[in-house]
Amino acid sequence: MTFDPCPFLSFRFQRKGLAMLHVARGVWGSKVRVLPAFLGPPRALSSLAAKMGEYRKMWNPKEPRNWAQQYREHFIPFSKQQLLRLLIQEFHSSPAEKAALEEFLAHVEFCTLFHYHEILDRLQALYDPINPDRETLHQPSLTDTQRLSNEQEVLEALEPLLIQANFSPLSEDTLAYALVVHHPQDEVQVTINLDQYVYMHFWALGQRVGQMPQKSSVGSKRGFFTRSPPAERRYFKRVVLAARTKGGHLVLKSFKDTPLEGLEQLLPELKVRTSTLQRALLNLMLIVSGLVFFVNVGMVVVSDLKVGTSLLLLFFTVFMGLRASKMFGQRRSAQALELAHMLYYRSTSNNSELLTALTLRAQDEHAKEALLARSFLARLPGGASGPPQETSKWLQSEVESWLLTQSGCEVTFNGARALAHLQALTPSIGLYPPPGFPKLDQLTSLTSEIPQATPRSDNP
């Protein structure tokens, strides 16, 4: 049984072939510069500090309070091609149904291509005046008020894109937990000063519980004296950060394989600190070595050179102080290097490159949701002629059960949005590519001849 999206078509766009992202429509046309409800107001330092104080009073918290209610996974843990193969294998085994589903996916990709390209152009135009990595000629400098206003406008425009890309915002309570709690196997620990930040926001997708990838962990495989086995961690496959420090600029970054307790390590302004256990062990080593040195060398100096005990103790104190400073400094330097090495492998994109990555991810999630809706609605008993709310609830329940069976992950599927994506597809353009669609020449033919600069003559 195949599904034709035409009976569900409640409206058509004037521009043929456009698959509209419904949640984005009101934002792109808006000119009001207010921070959206999805982001909330700039994170109040007093409120965040109060929640951090509550977690400091707790004894060994393992996760944020009401974590199952705070975080809901929306990311579909399959690529488009993996999802297509699974759906064909289970529901569309005949050659005709397989070809129809493949053609439908190509149709969706073509319909969404221009829409998301337009979104990316608008995002880049908004971000360009405040882009710290701009390679073109610099524009006149902005005041701090103008820069902050532009940054809020960029965050407004990112809201629908992050929603469609199936990122989940991390609450203030979750951030307070991450800033306070440190995993016992993390040798590298950092600290931040909240007074240096204007705002900070985190979004995540792909929650996992298991062993961290080796290159993305910080000291989790090594104890102080012996090697300890890696522990199971709660981490995210992708984390997006938007933060601004006082006197700084908006920082947009994306990271992979980030533990929940390691969000603090991603912030731009931080200091490496030595944990209490490591400080105790280092101090113990210094005391033991100092006593051995004093007994073996100090007594000889006192007896042979007739040096006063007070002067010897003074020299010994200065020597141990310098030695302790050197040991702690070397330890912090090693930890800072390990942190930089870890961030090198975790970082995936930043600033303007992140806008492109988020747009492509939103387009992929859009296509996957439409593909799931098309496949499952074809199996709806009695067709999809019922009320839209009942149809979307049925679709959500069926898809969530199927994804849990296939992946083992609990995913909250937005049935209403997927149904809206399916209804927004207009069949009038046919399949991709439509007849007469222009094709660009190959890149090799365009770059075969490189124009040379015209020589200038100094003669008039």
N, C-alpha and C positions, 0 to 999 in steps of 0.2 A: 504493500500500500504506500503510495506516495502522497506528499502533502503539497498543495498549491497555496501559496500565501495570499492569493487574490481574494478569497472570501473573507479574510481577516482585514482587508485593507479598508480602514475607516477614513483615511484621508490620503492625499497625494501632495508631494512637494512640487512647487512650480519648477524647480530645477530637477530634471530627470536624472535618475541614478544616484540621488543623494540619500544616504542613510543617516538620518539626523540623530544625533546624540541628545535625547530629550532633556536630560538634566543640565546640559550645557547651554541651552538656548537662551535662558533668561540672563545668564551671566555675560555672554559675549555681547549682548546689546545694551548692557547696563553701563552707565557712566558714573554711578554713585560710588564713591570710594569709601566703602565701609567694609569692615572685616566680616566675612560671612559666618553664619552660625556653625558651619562645619569646622571652622578653625577656632571660633571663639574669640574673645578679646585677647589682647596681648597678655601673656601669662603673668599674673600678679605674683611678684616675688614673695610677698608676705604669705599668700595662700599656699604656694609651693613649699616655702620654708616651714609652714605649720604642718603640712602633711609629712615632710621629711622628719620633723620632730616626733610625730606619732610613730613612724616606723623605727626611729632610734630607740623608742621605749619598748618596742616589741622584742621578744626573745627569739632570735633565729627564725625570722619569717622566710618561708620557702617560695612564695609568690605573692603578687599584689592581692589585695582584698577583693573578693568576688570576681576573680579573674575570668571565670567562664562567662559571666555577664558583661564584663568590661570589653573583652576581645572576642569578636566573631570573625571567623575566617570566611572570606568571600572569593579568594583566588581559586580558579579552576586548575588543579595541579597536573594538567596535560597541555602539551603544545597542540597547535591546530592539526598537524598531521597525525599525532598520536591519537587525538580525539576522533579524527575522521576514521582512522583504522579500527578503533574500538567500536564505533557506531556501525560501521559497515560489517564488521565481524559478527555483531550481535543482532542487528535489526535489519540490515540491508544487504543480505548475502547474494541476492540474485544480480546478474550483470546489469540489468536495466536499472534497478534501484541504486546500485553502486555508482553507475554513471550519472544518475540524476542527482545524487548527493554531492558528488565531486563537482558537477556543474553548478550546483547551488552555492557551494563554498566559493568557487571562483567568482560567481555573481556578487556575493556579499563583499568579497575583498575589493572588487572593482567599484562597487557602490560607495564603500566607506573610504576609498583612497583619497578622493578629492576633498571630502569633508574634513578629514583629519589633517590633510596637508594645509587646508585653510586655517584650522585651529593652530597648527604649529607656526604658521606665518604670523598670526596675530600675537601669539605668545612671544615670539622672538622680537616683534616690533615693540611690545611692552617692556621686554627685559633689556633691550639693547642700550637704553640710556644709563642703566645701572650695572651693566655687565662689566665685571672687573677684568675679564679675560678678552675684551674686545681687541681684535687685531687691526681694525681700521683706525682712521684718524680720530682722536679724542674730541668729544663735544665739550662745550663750556661746562665747567664744573657746576654741580648742583649743590644747593644748600642742604643741610641735614634734614630740614623739614620736607623739602621737595623729594629728596632721596627716600625718606621714610614713606611718603605718600605713594611714590612709584612702587616701592616694595610691597605695600599693602595691595596695590592694584594687581601686581603679579600674583600674589597669593590668592586673590579673588579668582583670577583666571585659572589658576591651578586646581581650584576646588573640584569642578566637574570632571576634570581629567583624572585626578586621583580617585574619585569615586568610580568612574568607568574602568579604570585600571585595576579595580578591586583591592586597593590599599585600604587598610583599616587604621583610623587615627588612634594613637596611644594616649590615654587619658592622663590628666595631671597626677592622679594617684599612682598610675603605673610609672610615670617619670620619677616621682618621689621615691618609689621603691628602688628603681634602678640607680638613683643617685646615692642611696644610703647603703644598700645591701651589696656586698662583694662576695663573689664565689670563693670558697676556701682554696681552690686550686689555681686561682688567678694570682700569679706572683706579681704581675704589674698592676698596680692600683693607681688611680688618679683622683684628683680633687679639683673642684671648680669653685669660683666665687660668683654666687648668684647676682651680686651687685654689678657685675660686668656685663650682664645680658639685658637686652631690651625684650626679646621674646625667643622662644624655642619651641619647635613643633616636630613631632615624630609621627611617621606613618610606617606600617609594616604589613607584609604579606608572607604567606608560606610558613606558618608556625610549625616547628618540628621539635620533638623531644628525643634526644639521642646523643651520640658522640659527635663532638664538633669536628669539622674537617681540620686536618693537622695544620695547614698554613694559615688558617683563620683563627687559631687559638693562641692565647698568650700565656705561656708558662704552664699550661694544663697538663703537660706530660712530664714535668720535672718537679720533684720535691726539693727541699733544701739540701738534704743529704742523699736521698735515694730517689729512684724513679717510681712514680706512682701511676697506676693505671688511669686512663682518661675517664672522667665521670660523665654521666648523661646530663646534658644541659637542655634547657628550653631556649631555642634560638629561632631566628627568622631568616628565611632565604633572602629577603630584600628588606632594607630599611631606608627610608627617605628622611632627610633632615633639612629643616629650614630654620636657621638661627641667625640672630644679629646681636653683635656686641656693641656696647656704647662707644661711639666714635668709630665704629667699623661699618660693615656693609652686609647685605643679605648674603648668606652662605647657603647654597643649595648643593647637597651631596647625596649620593646613593651608595650603599654598602651591601655586601652579601654576607651570609652566614654570621650574623651578629647575635650573640647571646643577650637575653633580657637584662642580665646584670651588667652587661658591657656597653649599654647605650651611652654612658657617661664618657667612654673613651672616644666617641665620635665627635664630641663638641670641639669647636675651634680654639677656645681658650681654656687650657687645663694645665695642671702641674702633676708630674709623677711623684708619688709618695711611696715610702716604704711601709709595709704593713706592720702591725704591732708585733706579730710573731717573728717576723724577720728582724725587726729592731732588737727584740729580746735576744734572739740567737746571736746576732752580731755583737751585742754588748757582752753577752756571756763569753763569746770567743775572745773579745778584747780583755776582759777581766782575767780569764785563765792565762792567756799568753802574757799579760802584764805581770801577773804574780810570778810566773815562771821566770820571766826576764829579771824581775826585781830580786828574786831569791838567788839566782845564779850569777848575776852580774852586779847587782847593787851591793850585796854584802862584800864582794871582793873589792869594789871601789871604796867602800867605807873603811875597810881594814887596811888596805894597801896605800891608798892615796890620802887617807886621813881627811876625807871630805865630810863636812857636817851633814847630819841626817836631814835637817830642814832644807838645805840646799839640794841634796839628793832627791828628796821628795818633790821639790819644785821642778827640777829637771825631768823627773819621771812623769809628773802630771802634764807638763808641756808636751813631752814626747808622746804620751798616750792620747792627748787631745788631738795632736796632728795626725796620728795614726788613725784615730776614729774618724776624723774628718775625711781623710783620704779614702778609707774603706767605704764609708757611706756615700761619698761622691762617686766612686767607681761603681757602686751598686746602682745608684740612680742613673748613671750614664748607660750602664748595660740595660737597665729596664726601659729607658727612653729609646734606645736603639731597637730593642725587641718590639716595643709598641709601634715604632715607625715601620718596622719590617712587616708587622701584622697588618697595619693599615694599608700598606702598599698592595697586599694581596686582597684585602677586603674591598677596597674602593673600586667602584664600577663606573661611575660618571659623576660629573660635578658641573654646576652652574648651567651655561647654555646647552651643554651636551646632555644634561639631565632632562631638559625640556623635550629634546628629540626622543630620548629613550622612553619617557613617560607617554609621549604621543603614540609611539609604535606599540607599547604595551597596551594602551587603551584600545587601539585598533584591533589588536589580537584578541583581547577579552571580548570586545564587541562581536567579532566574528564567531568566537566560540559559543557565546550565549545564543546568537541567532541559529547556529548549527544545532545546538542542543534543543532549542525550541522547535525547530523544523522537524527534527527526527522524532521527538517525543509526541508532539501534537498529531503526527500521523498515526499514532497508536491510541489516541484518545477515543474511548468508546462513545459511539454516537456522533463523532465529529466534534468540532470546536465551535458549535453554534450556540453554546450556552452563554451565560453572563460572563463578562471578562474577568470579574473578580474570582469566580469559581474556577475558571479556566487557568488563571495565573496561580492560584493556590494548588490546584492539581499538578500543574507543571512543576512548581517549586518542590512539592513533596516527592514526585517521581524522580526528578533529576538529583535531588539530594540523596535519596536512597541508592540510586545507581552509582553516583560518585563515591559514596561510602563503600559500596561493594567493590568497585574497581580500584580505588586508591587507598582505602583505609583511613581517609581523612574526612572529618566532619566539615562540610562546606555549606554555608548559608547561601543558597541560590536565589537571586532576585528574579522571580518568575514574571512579575509585572513588567520589569524593564526588558527582559528577553522577549516577551510578547510584543512590547512596543517596538523593539528593534525589528522584529519580523514584519509587523504591520507597516513599518516605514519603508520597507523595500518595495520599490515600484518595478513591476515586470516589463514595463514598456520599452526598456532599452535592450531587452534580450540578454543573451549571455555574453560573457567577456571572451574575446574583445569584440565590440560591435562592428558591423561593416563600416568601412571607411575610417576606422580609428587610426590616426596618424602614428607612425612609428619613427623614432629617432634613429639616426645612423649609429653604427657601432662606434664605441669610444676610440678604437684604434684608428679608424679613418679620420676622425676629427683631430687627432693629435699627431697624425703622421707628418704634418708640416708645421713646425713651430715658427711663428713669425719672429723675425729679428728686429731689434731696435734700430731705428733710423739714425745713422751717425750724424752728429751735429758738427757744424763747422764754426770755428771761432772767427772766421773772416766775415765781414759785413756783406 
